[in-house]
Amino acid sequence: MEVHATENQDLWVPLAQPYGGFVREMLGTQRFPEVKLVAGQEIVRPYDVAAWSLPLMMGVTAESGTMPAKAARWTPGTSAAWAGTGAAALVPGGAENARAVNAALRSGGRVTRTPTASRSAGGATWPAGTFFFDARAAAAAAGAASEGVGLAPLSGMPEGLPALKTPRVGLYKPWAASMDEGWTRWLLEQYGFDPVPLDNATILKGELRRAFDVILLPDVAKEIIATGKPKREEGEMTYFVELPPEYSGGLSEEGAKSLVAFVEAGGTIVALSAASDYVIEQFNVPVLNSLGKAKPAEFACPGSILRAQATQDHPVTWGLPDEIGLFLDKPIVFETVPPALSLGRRVLARYPGDARDILLSGWISGAERLTRRAAAVALTYGKGKLVLLGFRPQNRAQTNGTFPFVFNSIYWSVMEG
């Protein structure tokens, strides 16, 4: 595909090329056609993903215009420019930061992160969530950083910040096959994390806090997590292939207790999409999925990109823009109320107040059921933390713009407070 760049690093993709139609489709937004097979009846609904707009999924801006005459053919770079030999800072930003941060953590150098709104270091003021690397860590980060990840040189490390340790990540793997678990594992490995698969037997043994700082629950239905069997509606076939006992079942009551004990002891659980329902049920938190019993006639969103406003002063949302596109393919949205004093609760992202402003690309029915409600919530629980992401932040490893929800949650697990 032909791509050009200008001196100010804007990228231009000409439509006058063999792939011009493909470019227009992938960089534009989608609206599912309203087709009726019979007059007066409902439209033919999409059965699968209805939106694939790359700019919205990747968190970048795409605009149409006339390509400048001086634009030259562009080829992607492989690393960030870095000529420094001392300490460095990395402001919070997109998903690519994680590769640099994880390389710095593996190097054995010192890595810190500021939790405050701003902090003076090296004669400059840095936003909350900025990473600071000593010389050894900075060199490792520069070697792993992608083009566009800018390290800023520092005269020295800021004082008073605790060292950030490498997060020990566990990824739940149910006996029932989970495509989302595979995608999540692949994504974490590509960005320099080292997830350890966690099956039911391992969780049932308990003592999880000794081995893990954070456990991710992929997009798996609460019934699969709890019992190992899918939910059956009334009138549906109840037949289910029984596997050998050592490869069947779910977490049951004992597994749920093990996860609760893990969080109370200081661990973090990050629940993705449908797994949020399991955490809400087992942890008795002041959050409700208000679409949990919605019928398809009341709400449907088979895979579309929706507009949300992100909170700007929380460790899970550091570096995210005010407005962001979320990929939703299940009836999940949160209602929440002020918790007891023993719990802390923050809404991380919220849908707009006007239903007409919610859909960015794709198709949705019942958008009014989302207005002013939360798409993501973070809670403190005992000594630990819970993060509920009611959408697919890592859908098929394509939604780069929302990867930071996952990566920041992992780093939050090893931060104080």
C-alpha positions as a Markdown table, in Angstrom:
| # | Residue | x | y | z |
|---|---|---|---|---|
| 1 | Met | 0.0 | 0.0 | 0.0 |
| 2 | Glu | 1.3 | 3.5 | -0.9 |
| 3 | Val | 1.8 | 5.9 | 2.0 |
| 4 | His | 3.4 | 9.3 | 1.9 |
| 5 | Ala | 4.7 | 11.7 | 4.7 |
| 6 | Thr | 5.3 | 15.4 | 4.9 |
| 7 | Glu | 8.1 | 17.2 | 6.8 |
| 8 | Asn | 5.8 | 17.7 | 9.8 |
| 9 | Gln | 5.3 | 13.9 | 9.9 |
| 10 | Asp | 1.7 | 13.9 | 8.8 |
| 11 | Leu | 0.9 | 10.7 | 6.9 |
| 12 | Trp | -1.0 | 10.7 | 3.6 |
| 13 | Val | -2.7 | 7.7 | 2.0 |
| 14 | Pro | -3.7 | 8.4 | -1.6 |
| 15 | Leu | -7.0 | 7.0 | -2.8 |
| 16 | Ala | -5.6 | 7.0 | -6.4 |
| 17 | Gln | -4.0 | 3.6 | -6.0 |
| 18 | Pro | -5.1 | 0.0 | -6.5 |
| 19 | Tyr | -6.0 | -0.3 | -2.9 |
| 20 | Gly | -7.9 | 3.0 | -2.9 |
| 21 | Gly | -11.3 | 1.5 | -2.2 |
| 22 | Phe | -9.9 | -0.6 | 0.7 |
| 23 | Val | -8.3 | 2.5 | 2.1 |
| 24 | Arg | -11.6 | 4.4 | 2.0 |
| 25 | Glu | -13.4 | 1.5 | 3.7 |
| 26 | Met | -10.8 | 1.0 | 6.5 |
| 27 | Leu | -10.2 | 4.6 | 7.3 |
| 28 | Gly | -13.8 | 5.7 | 7.2 |
| 29 | Thr | -16.7 | 4.9 | 9.5 |
| 30 | Gln | -19.4 | 2.3 | 8.9 |
| 31 | Arg | -23.1 | 2.5 | 9.1 |
| 32 | Phe | -24.9 | -0.8 | 8.8 |
| 33 | Pro | -27.6 | -0.6 | 6.0 |
| 34 | Glu | -31.2 | -0.7 | 7.2 |
| 35 | Val | -32.7 | -3.4 | 4.9 |
| 36 | Lys | -36.2 | -4.8 | 5.3 |
| 37 | Leu | -37.1 | -8.1 | 3.7 |
| 38 | Val | -40.8 | -7.5 | 4.3 |
| 39 | Ala | -42.4 | -4.1 | 4.4 |
| 40 | Gly | -43.2 | -3.0 | 8.0 |
| 41 | Gln | -41.0 | -5.6 | 9.6 |
| 42 | Glu | -37.8 | -5.0 | 11.5 |
| 43 | Ile | -34.6 | -4.5 | 9.5 |
| 44 | Val | -32.2 | -7.4 | 9.0 |
| 45 | Arg | -29.8 | -7.0 | 11.9 |
| 46 | Pro | -26.1 | -7.6 | 11.7 |
| 47 | Tyr | -25.1 | -10.9 | 13.2 |
| 48 | Asp | -21.4 | -10.1 | 13.8 |
| 49 | Val | -19.0 | -7.1 | 13.9 |
| 50 | Ala | -20.4 | -4.1 | 12.2 |
| 51 | Ala | -17.5 | -1.6 | 12.6 |
| 52 | Trp | -13.8 | -1.9 | 11.6 |
| 53 | Ser | -12.7 | 1.8 | 11.4 |
| 54 | Leu | -8.9 | 1.7 | 12.0 |
| 55 | Pro | -8.6 | 5.3 | 13.2 |
| 56 | Leu | -11.2 | 4.9 | 15.8 |
| 57 | Met | -9.9 | 1.5 | 17.0 |
| 58 | Met | -6.3 | 2.7 | 17.1 |
| 59 | Gly | -7.0 | 6.1 | 18.6 |
| 60 | Val | -5.6 | 8.3 | 15.8 |
| 61 | Thr | -7.2 | 11.0 | 13.7 |
| 62 | Ala | -7.9 | 10.6 | 10.0 |
| 63 | Glu | -9.1 | 13.4 | 7.8 |
| 64 | Ser | -9.6 | 13.8 | 4.0 |
| 65 | Gly | -7.8 | 16.4 | 2.1 |
| 66 | Thr | -5.5 | 17.2 | -0.9 |
| 67 | Met | -2.1 | 15.6 | -0.6 |
| 68 | Pro | 0.7 | 18.1 | -0.6 |
| 69 | Ala | 3.0 | 18.1 | -3.6 |
| 70 | Lys | 6.1 | 17.7 | -1.5 |
| 71 | Ala | 4.9 | 14.5 | 0.3 |
| 72 | Ala | 7.5 | 11.7 | -0.1 |
| 73 | Arg | 7.1 | 7.9 | 0.1 |
| 74 | Trp | 7.1 | 6.8 | 3.8 |
| 75 | Thr | 8.5 | 3.7 | 5.3 |
| 76 | Pro | 7.9 | 2.8 | 9.0 |
| 77 | Gly | 10.8 | 3.2 | 11.4 |
| 78 | Thr | 11.9 | 0.5 | 13.8 |
| 79 | Ser | 13.0 | 2.4 | 17.0 |
| 80 | Ala | 12.8 | 5.7 | 18.7 |
| 81 | Ala | 15.5 | 8.2 | 18.3 |
| 82 | Trp | 17.6 | 8.4 | 21.4 |
| 83 | Ala | 21.1 | 9.8 | 21.7 |
| 84 | Gly | 21.1 | 10.2 | 25.5 |
| 85 | Thr | 23.3 | 8.3 | 27.9 |
| 86 | Gly | 21.7 | 9.3 | 31.2 |
| 87 | Ala | 18.2 | 9.2 | 32.8 |
| 88 | Ala | 15.1 | 9.7 | 30.8 |
| 89 | Ala | 11.4 | 10.4 | 31.2 |
| 90 | Leu | 8.4 | 8.9 | 29.2 |
| 91 | Val | 5.1 | 10.7 | 29.4 |
| 92 | Pro | 1.9 | 8.5 | 29.5 |
| 93 | Gly | 0.5 | 7.9 | 26.1 |
| 94 | Gly | -0.4 | 5.2 | 23.7 |
| 95 | Ala | -0.1 | 1.4 | 23.8 |
| 96 | Glu | 3.5 | 1.4 | 22.4 |
| 97 | Asn | 4.9 | 2.9 | 25.6 |
| 98 | Ala | 4.4 | -0.6 | 27.2 |
| 99 | Arg | 7.2 | -2.2 | 25.1 |
| 100 | Ala | 9.7 | 0.4 | 26.3 |
| 101 | Val | 8.5 | 0.3 | 30.0 |
| 102 | Asn | 8.7 | -3.5 | 30.1 |
| 103 | Ala | 12.1 | -3.6 | 28.6 |
| 104 | Ala | 13.3 | -1.0 | 31.2 |
| 105 | Leu | 11.9 | -3.1 | 34.0 |
| 106 | Arg | 13.6 | -6.3 | 32.7 |
| 107 | Ser | 16.9 | -4.5 | 32.5 |
| 108 | Gly | 17.5 | -4.3 | 36.2 |
| 109 | Gly | 17.6 | -0.5 | 36.1 |
| 110 | Arg | 15.5 | 1.7 | 38.3 |
| 111 | Val | 12.0 | 2.7 | 37.0 |
| 112 | Thr | 9.6 | 5.0 | 38.9 |
| 113 | Arg | 6.2 | 6.5 | 38.1 |
| 114 | Thr | 4.8 | 9.7 | 39.5 |
| 115 | Pro | 1.3 | 9.5 | 40.9 |
| 116 | Thr | 0.7 | 13.2 | 41.2 |
| 117 | Ala | -0.8 | 15.7 | 38.7 |
| 118 | Ser | 2.7 | 17.2 | 38.1 |
| 119 | Arg | 6.2 | 16.9 | 39.4 |
| 120 | Ser | 9.3 | 18.8 | 38.6 |
| 121 | Ala | 12.3 | 16.8 | 37.4 |
| 122 | Gly | 15.1 | 17.8 | 35.2 |
| 123 | Gly | 13.9 | 21.4 | 35.0 |
| 124 | Ala | 10.5 | 20.5 | 33.6 |
| 125 | Thr | 7.1 | 19.6 | 34.8 |
| 126 | Trp | 5.7 | 16.2 | 34.0 |
| 127 | Pro | 2.1 | 14.9 | 34.1 |
| 128 | Ala | 0.8 | 12.3 | 36.4 |
| 129 | Gly | 1.7 | 8.8 | 35.2 |
| 130 | Thr | 5.1 | 9.8 | 33.7 |
| 131 | Phe | 7.7 | 7.0 | 33.9 |
| 132 | Phe | 11.3 | 7.9 | 34.9 |
| 133 | Phe | 14.2 | 5.7 | 33.9 |
| 134 | Asp | 17.8 | 5.7 | 35.2 |
| 135 | Ala | 20.6 | 5.4 | 32.6 |
| 136 | Arg | 20.5 | 1.6 | 32.5 |
| 137 | Ala | 16.7 | 1.4 | 32.2 |
| 138 | Ala | 16.6 | 4.3 | 29.7 |
| 139 | Ala | 19.0 | 2.4 | 27.4 |
| 140 | Ala | 16.9 | -0.7 | 27.5 |
| 141 | Ala | 13.7 | 1.3 | 26.9 |
| 142 | Ala | 15.2 | 3.1 | 23.9 |
| 143 | Gly | 16.2 | -0.3 | 22.4 |
| 144 | Ala | 12.7 | -1.6 | 22.6 |
| 145 | Ala | 10.7 | 1.6 | 21.8 |
| 146 | Ser | 8.8 | 1.9 | 18.6 |
| 147 | Glu | 8.9 | 4.9 | 16.3 |
| 148 | Gly | 7.0 | 7.8 | 17.9 |
| 149 | Val | 7.7 | 6.8 | 21.5 |
| 150 | Gly | 9.8 | 9.8 | 22.6 |
| 151 | Leu | 12.2 | 9.5 | 25.6 |
| 152 | Ala | 13.1 | 12.9 | 27.1 |
| 153 | Pro | 16.6 | 13.3 | 28.6 |
| 154 | Leu | 16.9 | 14.1 | 32.3 |
| 155 | Ser | 19.8 | 15.4 | 34.3 |
| 156 | Gly | 18.9 | 13.0 | 37.1 |
| 157 | Met | 16.1 | 10.8 | 38.6 |
| 158 | Pro | 13.4 | 12.6 | 40.7 |
| 159 | Glu | 13.6 | 11.9 | 44.4 |
| 160 | Gly | 11.0 | 10.4 | 46.7 |
| 161 | Leu | 9.3 | 8.0 | 44.2 |
| 162 | Pro | 9.3 | 4.3 | 45.0 |
| 163 | Ala | 10.8 | 1.9 | 42.4 |
| 164 | Leu | 8.2 | 0.2 | 40.1 |
| 165 | Lys | 8.6 | -3.5 | 40.1 |
| 166 | Thr | 7.9 | -5.9 | 37.3 |
| 167 | Pro | 4.2 | -6.9 | 37.5 |
| 168 | Arg | 3.6 | -10.6 | 38.0 |
| 169 | Val | 0.7 | -11.3 | 35.7 |
| 170 | Gly | -1.7 | -14.3 | 35.8 |
| 171 | Leu | -4.2 | -14.9 | 33.0 |
| 172 | Tyr | -7.2 | -17.0 | 33.7 |
| 173 | Lys | -7.6 | -19.9 | 31.3 |
| 174 | Pro | -10.9 | -21.9 | 31.7 |
| 175 | Trp | -11.2 | -25.5 | 30.6 |
| 176 | Ala | -13.8 | -24.4 | 28.0 |
| 177 | Ala | -12.0 | -23.0 | 25.0 |
| 178 | Ser | -11.7 | -19.2 | 25.1 |
| 179 | Met | -10.7 | -17.3 | 22.0 |
| 180 | Asp | -10.4 | -14.1 | 24.0 |
| 181 | Glu | -8.0 | -15.7 | 26.4 |
| 182 | Gly | -5.7 | -16.6 | 23.5 |
| 183 | Trp | -5.9 | -13.1 | 22.0 |
| 184 | Thr | -5.2 | -11.6 | 25.4 |
| 185 | Arg | -2.2 | -13.8 | 26.0 |
| 186 | Trp | -0.8 | -13.1 | 22.6 |
| 187 | Leu | -1.2 | -9.3 | 23.1 |
| 188 | Leu | 0.5 | -9.3 | 26.5 |
| 189 | Glu | 3.4 | -11.3 | 25.1 |
| 190 | Gln | 3.8 | -9.0 | 22.1 |
| 191 | Tyr | 4.0 | -5.9 | 24.4 |
| 192 | Gly | 6.6 | -7.4 | 26.8 |
| 193 | Phe | 4.5 | -8.8 | 29.6 |
| 194 | Asp | 5.0 | -12.3 | 30.8 |
| 195 | Pro | 1.5 | -13.8 | 31.6 |
| 196 | Val | 1.3 | -17.1 | 33.4 |
| 197 | Pro | -1.7 | -19.2 | 32.5 |
| 198 | Leu | -4.0 | -19.9 | 35.5 |
| 199 | Asp | -6.3 | -22.9 | 35.3 |
| 200 | Asn | -9.1 | -23.8 | 37.7 |
| 201 | Ala | -6.9 | -26.2 | 39.7 |
| 202 | Thr | -4.2 | -23.5 | 40.4 |
| 203 | Ile | -6.8 | -21.0 | 41.6 |
| 204 | Leu | -8.5 | -23.6 | 43.8 |
| 205 | Lys | -5.2 | -24.2 | 45.6 |
| 206 | Gly | -5.2 | -20.6 | 46.9 |
| 207 | Glu | -2.2 | -18.6 | 48.0 |
| 208 | Leu | -2.3 | -16.6 | 44.8 |
| 209 | Arg | -0.9 | -13.5 | 46.3 |
| 210 | Arg | 2.5 | -15.2 | 46.7 |
| 211 | Ala | 2.9 | -15.6 | 43.0 |
| 212 | Phe | 0.9 | -12.8 | 41.3 |
| 213 | Asp | 0.3 | -9.1 | 41.5 |
| 214 | Val | -2.6 | -9.0 | 39.0 |
| 215 | Ile | -4.9 | -11.6 | 37.5 |
| 216 | Leu | -6.8 | -10.9 | 34.3 |
| 217 | Leu | -10.1 | -12.5 | 33.6 |
| 218 | Pro | -10.7 | -12.5 | 29.8 |
| 219 | Asp | -14.0 | -12.1 | 28.1 |
| 220 | Val | -15.6 | -15.2 | 29.5 |
| 221 | Ala | -19.2 | -15.6 | 30.7 |
| 222 | Lys | -19.7 | -15.8 | 34.4 |
| 223 | Glu | -21.4 | -19.3 | 34.1 |
| 224 | Ile | -18.3 | -20.6 | 32.4 |
| 225 | Ile | -16.0 | -19.2 | 35.1 |
| 226 | Ala | -18.2 | -20.5 | 37.9 |
| 227 | Thr | -19.3 | -23.9 | 36.6 |
| 228 | Gly | -17.5 | -24.6 | 33.4 |
| 229 | Lys | -20.8 | -24.8 | 31.5 |
| 230 | Pro | -22.5 | -22.2 | 29.3 |
| 231 | Lys | -25.8 | -20.6 | 30.3 |
| 232 | Arg | -28.8 | -22.2 | 28.8 |
| 233 | Glu | -32.1 | -20.3 | 28.3 |
| 234 | Glu | -35.4 | -21.9 | 28.9 |
| 235 | Gly | -36.3 | -24.2 | 25.9 |
| 236 | Glu | -32.7 | -24.5 | 24.7 |
| 237 | Met | -30.9 | -27.9 | 24.5 |
| 238 | Thr | -29.2 | -28.6 | 27.8 |
| 239 | Tyr | -26.8 | -31.2 | 26.4 |
| 240 | Phe | -23.2 | -30.6 | 27.2 |
| 241 | Val | -20.2 | -32.8 | 26.4 |
| 242 | Glu | -18.8 | -34.0 | 29.7 |
| 243 | Leu | -15.0 | -34.1 | 29.8 |
| 244 | Pro | -12.8 | -36.0 | 32.3 |
| 245 | Pro | -13.0 | -34.5 | 35.8 |
| 246 | Glu | -9.5 | -33.1 | 35.7 |
| 247 | Tyr | -10.5 | -31.0 | 32.6 |
| 248 | Ser | -13.9 | -29.9 | 33.5 |
| 249 | Gly | -15.8 | -27.6 | 35.9 |
| 250 | Gly | -15.3 | -24.1 | 37.0 |
| 251 | Leu | -14.0 | -22.2 | 39.9 |
| 252 | Ser | -17.0 | -23.1 | 42.1 |
| 253 | Glu | -17.4 | -21.5 | 45.5 |
| 254 | Glu | -13.9 | -22.3 | 46.7 |
| 255 | Gly | -12.3 | -20.7 | 43.6 |
| 256 | Ala | -14.3 | -17.5 | 44.2 |
| 257 | Lys | -13.1 | -17.4 | 47.8 |
| 258 | Ser | -9.5 | -17.8 | 46.6 |
| 259 | Leu | -9.9 | -14.8 | 44.3 |
| 260 | Val | -11.5 | -12.7 | 47.0 |
| 261 | Ala | -8.6 | -13.6 | 49.4 |
| 262 | Phe | -6.1 | -12.7 | 46.7 |
| 263 | Val | -7.6 | -9.2 | 46.3 |
| 264 | Glu | -8.0 | -8.7 | 50.1 |
| 265 | Ala | -4.3 | -9.4 | 50.5 |
| 266 | Gly | -3.3 | -6.7 | 48.0 |
| 267 | Gly | -3.8 | -8.3 | 44.6 |
| 268 | Thr | -5.6 | -6.8 | 41.6 |
| 269 | Ile | -8.2 | -8.4 | 39.4 |
| 270 | Val | -8.9 | -6.9 | 35.9 |
| 271 | Ala | -12.2 | -8.2 | 34.4 |
| 272 | Leu | -12.7 | -7.8 | 30.7 |
| 273 | Ser | -16.1 | -7.5 | 29.2 |
| 274 | Ala | -18.4 | -10.4 | 30.2 |
| 275 | Ala | -16.1 | -11.4 | 33.1 |
| 276 | Ser | -17.2 | -8.2 | 34.9 |
| 277 | Asp | -20.5 | -9.9 | 35.7 |
| 278 | Tyr | -18.6 | -12.7 | 37.6 |
| 279 | Val | -16.6 | -10.2 | 39.7 |
| 280 | Ile | -19.7 | -8.1 | 40.5 |
| 281 | Glu | -21.5 | -11.2 | 41.7 |
| 282 | Gln | -18.7 | -12.6 | 43.7 |
| 283 | Phe | -17.2 | -9.5 | 45.3 |
| 284 | Asn | -20.4 | -7.7 | 46.5 |
| 285 | Val | -19.4 | -4.3 | 45.0 |
| 286 | Pro | -21.8 | -1.4 | 44.4 |
| 287 | Val | -21.9 | -2.0 | 40.6 |
| 288 | Leu | -24.7 | -3.4 | 38.5 |
| 289 | Asn | -24.7 | -4.4 | 34.8 |
| 290 | Ser | -28.1 | -2.8 | 34.0 |
| 291 | Leu | -28.2 | -4.7 | 30.7 |
| 292 | Gly | -27.6 | -8.1 | 32.2 |
| 293 | Lys | -31.2 | -9.2 | 31.6 |
| 294 | Ala | -31.9 | -7.1 | 28.5 |
| 295 | Lys | -33.5 | -8.9 | 25.6 |
| 296 | Pro | -32.2 | -8.5 | 22.0 |
| 297 | Ala | -35.3 | -6.4 | 21.2 |
| 298 | Glu | -34.3 | -4.0 | 24.0 |
| 299 | Phe | -30.6 | -3.7 | 23.3 |
| 300 | Ala | -28.3 | -5.0 | 20.6 |
| 301 | Cys | -24.7 | -4.1 | 19.7 |
| 302 | Pro | -23.1 | -7.0 | 17.8 |
| 303 | Gly | -19.7 | -5.3 | 17.5 |
| 304 | Ser | -19.6 | -1.5 | 17.1 |
| 305 | Ile | -17.4 | 1.4 | 18.2 |
| 306 | Leu | -19.0 | 3.8 | 20.7 |
| 307 | Arg | -18.1 | 7.2 | 22.0 |
| 308 | Ala | -17.1 | 7.5 | 25.7 |
| 309 | Gln | -15.5 | 10.2 | 27.9 |
| 310 | Ala | -12.5 | 9.0 | 29.9 |
| 311 | Thr | -11.6 | 10.1 | 33.4 |
| 312 | Gln | -8.3 | 11.9 | 33.3 |
| 313 | Asp | -6.9 | 11.6 | 36.9 |
| 314 | His | -6.8 | 7.9 | 37.5 |
| 315 | Pro | -3.8 | 5.5 | 37.1 |
| 316 | Val | -5.9 | 3.3 | 34.7 |
| 317 | Thr | -6.6 | 6.1 | 32.4 |
| 318 | Trp | -3.3 | 8.0 | 32.4 |
| 319 | Gly | -2.4 | 9.0 | 28.8 |
| 320 | Leu | -5.9 | 8.4 | 27.3 |
| 321 | Pro | -7.7 | 11.2 | 25.5 |
| 322 | Asp | -10.8 | 12.9 | 26.9 |
| 323 | Glu | -12.9 | 11.2 | 24.3 |
| 324 | Ile | -12.3 | 7.6 | 23.2 |
| 325 | Gly | -13.9 | 4.9 | 21.0 |
| 326 | Leu | -14.8 | 1.7 | 22.8 |
| 327 | Phe | -15.5 | -1.6 | 21.0 |
| 328 | Leu | -18.7 | -3.1 | 22.5 |
| 329 | Asp | -20.2 | -6.4 | 21.4 |
| 330 | Lys | -22.2 | -7.5 | 24.5 |
| 331 | Pro | -25.0 | -6.0 | 26.6 |
| 332 | Ile | -22.8 | -4.6 | 29.3 |
| 333 | Val | -23.1 | -1.2 | 31.0 |
| 334 | Phe | -22.6 | -0.3 | 34.6 |
| 335 | Glu | -24.8 | 1.5 | 37.2 |
| 336 | Thr | -22.9 | 2.3 | 40.4 |
| 337 | Val | -23.6 | 4.1 | 43.7 |
| 338 | Pro | -21.4 | 5.6 | 46.4 |
| 339 | Pro | -19.8 | 2.7 | 48.3 |
| 340 | Ala | -19.2 | 2.1 | 52.0 |
| 341 | Leu | -16.2 | 3.7 | 53.5 |
| 342 | Ser | -14.2 | 0.5 | 53.2 |
| 343 | Leu | -14.4 | 0.7 | 49.4 |
| 344 | Gly | -13.1 | 3.2 | 47.0 |
| 345 | Arg | -14.9 | 3.6 | 43.6 |
| 346 | Arg | -14.1 | 5.6 | 40.5 |
| 347 | Val | -15.8 | 5.7 | 37.1 |
| 348 | Leu | -13.1 | 5.4 | 34.5 |
| 349 | Ala | -15.2 | 6.0 | 31.4 |
| 350 | Arg | -18.8 | 7.1 | 30.8 |
| 351 | Tyr | -21.1 | 7.2 | 27.8 |
| 352 | Pro | -22.6 | 10.5 | 26.6 |
| 353 | Gly | -25.9 | 11.9 | 27.9 |
| 354 | Asp | -27.5 | 12.0 | 24.4 |
| 355 | Ala | -28.1 | 8.6 | 22.8 |
| 356 | Arg | -27.5 | 10.2 | 19.4 |
| 357 | Asp | -23.9 | 10.9 | 20.3 |
| 358 | Ile | -23.0 | 7.4 | 21.3 |
| 359 | Leu | -22.5 | 5.5 | 18.0 |
| 360 | Leu | -19.3 | 6.3 | 16.2 |
| 361 | Ser | -19.2 | 3.4 | 13.8 |
| 362 | Gly | -21.3 | 0.3 | 13.1 |
| 363 | Trp | -24.8 | -0.3 | 14.4 |
| 364 | Ile | -26.7 | -0.3 | 17.7 |
| 365 | Ser | -30.2 | -0.6 | 18.9 |
| 366 | Gly | -31.2 | 0.7 | 22.3 |
| 367 | Ala | -28.4 | 3.3 | 22.6 |
| 368 | Glu | -30.6 | 5.1 | 25.1 |
| 369 | Arg | -29.9 | 2.3 | 27.6 |
| 370 | Leu | -26.3 | 3.5 | 27.8 |
| 371 | Thr | -26.7 | 7.2 | 28.3 |
| 372 | Arg | -24.7 | 8.7 | 31.3 |
| 373 | Arg | -23.8 | 5.2 | 32.5 |
| 374 | Ala | -20.3 | 3.8 | 33.1 |
| 375 | Ala | -18.4 | 1.8 | 30.7 |
| 376 | Ala | -15.5 | 1.1 | 33.1 |
| 377 | Val | -15.1 | 1.2 | 36.9 |
| 378 | Ala | -12.2 | 0.9 | 39.3 |
| 379 | Leu | -12.6 | -0.1 | 43.0 |
| 380 | Thr | -10.3 | -0.6 | 46.0 |
| 381 | Tyr | -11.2 | -3.7 | 47.9 |
| 382 | Gly | -9.3 | -4.6 | 51.1 |
| 383 | Lys | -5.7 | -4.1 | 50.3 |
| 384 | Gly | -6.2 | -4.7 | 46.7 |
| 385 | Lys | -8.0 | -3.4 | 43.6 |
| 386 | Leu | -10.7 | -4.3 | 41.1 |
| 387 | Val | -11.0 | -3.0 | 37.5 |
| 388 | Leu | -14.2 | -3.7 | 35.6 |
| 389 | Leu | -13.9 | -3.0 | 31.8 |
| 390 | Gly | -17.4 | -3.5 | 30.3 |
| 391 | Phe | -16.2 | -3.6 | 26.7 |
| 392 | Arg | -13.5 | -5.3 | 24.7 |
| 393 | Pro | -10.3 | -3.2 | 25.2 |
| 394 | Gln | -8.2 | -5.7 | 23.4 |
| 395 | Asn | -10.6 | -7.1 | 20.8 |
| 396 | Arg | -8.7 | -9.5 | 18.6 |
| 397 | Ala | -5.5 | -7.4 | 19.4 |
| 398 | Gln | -6.9 | -4.7 | 17.0 |
| 399 | Thr | -8.2 | -2.0 | 19.3 |
| 400 | Asn | -4.8 | -0.3 | 20.0 |
| 401 | Gly | -6.5 | 2.9 | 21.3 |
| 402 | Thr | -7.9 | 1.1 | 24.3 |
| 403 | Phe | -5.0 | -1.2 | 25.1 |
| 404 | Pro | -3.8 | 1.3 | 27.8 |
| 405 | Phe | -6.9 | 0.4 | 29.9 |
| 406 | Val | -5.3 | -3.1 | 30.3 |
| 407 | Phe | -1.7 | -2.1 | 30.5 |
| 408 | Asn | -2.3 | 0.7 | 33.0 |
| 409 | Ser | -4.3 | -1.6 | 35.1 |
| 410 | Ile | -1.4 | -4.0 | 35.2 |
| 411 | Tyr | 1.0 | -1.3 | 36.3 |
| 412 | Trp | -1.5 | 0.0 | 38.8 |
| 413 | Ser | -1.2 | -3.4 | 40.5 |
| 414 | Val | 2.3 | -2.7 | 41.6 |
| 415 | Met | 1.8 | 1.0 | 42.5 |
| 416 | Glu | 1.1 | 2.2 | 46.0 |
| 417 | Gly | -2.4 | 3.5 | 46.5 |
